[in-house]
């Protein structure tokens, strides 16, 4: 049995890693554009995406996109802050405008949640965001990934206060701006019935963007 499992690992291991890498690329791209089965992910990454890895001081450790893609989000989140690697992806659209994409990891109701959050060239305005989770409740907390009306609400919100401090985005029940027309309040509506997941998203964005503070304020 052990020999059979080892053989299967040798045969399927590379394909599994390739699938995981492709999934990560789709998630990253999903923060700046719509991605479907027709999207040529490899072409876009080769022509429009670059990356670097920084440390908690904002110092560049690598400018190799493969190094950035090799970071495993949930495992990296357990590494002490002074040894952690923080990937920053830069997407350049056809007009030459840059968007910066940051990885964030936090805690939902049942397990870890994560996002790739894209900021406009001002390093403040949210251009888009994509979420993933390990075990949030289907139809409730899982909506952070599955419900477009949730993650599109983030677009246009600011992650910095007027004074330049990181505030992230607050996820509140009973927000007085249900249509999310006010993009200066740093607030969006929570998902009904998923308060803890929403709280986790709010805490994740603020705490994790703090890790990128030197880069955002540079």
N, C-alpha and C positions, 0 to 999 in steps of 0.2 A: 504493500500500500504506500509506504513512504517513497519507494522508488518510483511508483506511478505518479504520485503527486509532484515529485521533483521533476519528472519528465514533462508533466503538463505545465509546470511553472516555466521551464526552459522554453517550451514551445509558445505559450500564450503570454509570457511575461512582457516581451517587447511590444506586442500588440496592445496589451493592457496599458502600458506606460504611454504609448502613442495616443490611445483614446483619452487618457487622463489629461495629456498635454493639449489635445484638441479641445476638450471640454473647458479647460482653463482659458484658452485663447478666446473661445466663444463668450465666456463670461466677461473677460476684459473688454472685448469689442462691444458687448451688449451694453456697456455703460456709455457708449458714444454713438451707437447706431443700432438699427433693427437688424437682428441676425436670424437667418432661417437656414434651411437645408441648401438653399441655392447660393448662399454667401460664400465667396471664395476667401476663406479665412486666411489661408497661407499666403495668398497674393497680397492681401491687405497688410498682413503683418510684415511681409518682406519689404513693402514699399512705403508704408505710412506709420509704422510703429517702431519706436526705439525705447530703450529702457536703461535705467541705472539703479544700482543698489546703494542706499545711503545708510549710515548708522544713526543712532539717536541724537548725535550732534549735528547731523545734516551733512557730514563728510561723505564724499563719494567713494565707495569701495570697489565698484565695478561698473562698467558701461556695456557689459555683454548681456544681451537680451535673454540668451539661454540661461545665464546665471540667475536672472530674475525669475524666469519661468520655472526654474528648478526648485524654487522655494515652495514648501508645502505649508499652506496657510495655518492649518490647525496645529501642526507640530511647531511651527515657528513661534506661535503665540505663547508657547510654554517656555521659551528660551528667556533667560534674564535680559532685561532691557539693554544692558551695556554690551551684550553680545548678539543682539537681535539684528536681523537684516530686514531693511524696509525697501521693497521695490517701488519704483516710480516709473510708470509707463508714460510715454509722450506720443500722442496720436496727432498727426498733422493731416488736416483735411485737404481737399482738392484746391481750396482757396489759399492754403498756406497758413491757416490759423491753427494754433496748437491748443491741445487740451491735455491736462495732466491727470493721470489715473492713479489712485491710491488704494492699497489693500487695507481693509479693516476686518478685525475678528472680535467677536464678543459672545455674550451668553443670552440665549433665548429662554423659553420656558423649560424645555427638556434637555437641550444640548447646545452646542456651539452654533452660532450664526456668523455670516460674513458678508462683506460687500466689496465691490469695486466701485469707488465713487470718482467721477470725472469732474474736474473743475475747468472752467474757461481759463484763458490766458491770464486773467487777473488773479488767479489762484484763490478765488473767493466764491465766485458764482457757480452753482452746481449745473453742469451741462447734462448730466445723466447719472444713473446709478443702477447697478444690478446686484441682486441678492442671492444668497444660497443659504441652506440650513441643513442640519443633520436630521433633526427629528421633531420639527414643530407640528402642531396639530393640523391635519388636513382640513381645509375650509376655514381655518381661523388663523393661527400664527403662520401657517404655510403660505398665506396670501402675500407675505412680504416678497415671495418669489413669483407667485402665480397670478397675482392680481395687478394688471397694468395701472389701474387707477391709483394704486398705492405708490409705486415707485416713480410714476410720472409726476406726482405732486411735488417731488423734491426739486424738479427742474426749475431753475431761476432763484431758488433760495440761496442765501448767503451763509457761509460757515464761519465768517469772522464778524465781530461787532465793529461798530464805527471806530472804536479805539484800537482795533487790530487784534483783539483777543479771540481765541477760538471758542466758539459757542456750539458749533455743529448745528443740528436741526432737532427741535423739540417735537415729540410725537404726543399729542394731547387729545384726550377725549373732550367733546363739547367745545372744540375750537370754534370761535366766533367767525371763522372764515372758511365755511364748508366748501366753497368753490375754489379755495386757495388762490384768490386773486391778489392778496397782499404778499408780496415777495420780500418784504423787509422785516417781517415779524419772526423769522427763524423758526416757524412753526407749521406743522401739517396735521391733518386729522389722523387720529389713531384708527386702527382696524377694530371694528366692533367685536367684542368677545375675545380679543387678543391683547389685553392690556400689558401683560408681562412681556410678551414678545416685543411690543411697541416700546416699552421701557428699555428693553435690551438694545433695540436699535438706537434709541436716543443716547444711551450711555456709551455704546460702542463708537458711534461717530465722534462724540466729543473726546473721549479718552484716546482713541486711536489716532485721530487727527492731531492730537497734541504731540504724538510721536514724530509727526512730520512738520512740527512747528518751525524749526529752523529753515526748512525748505520753503514753506509757505510764506514766511516773513522776509525771505531773502529777495 
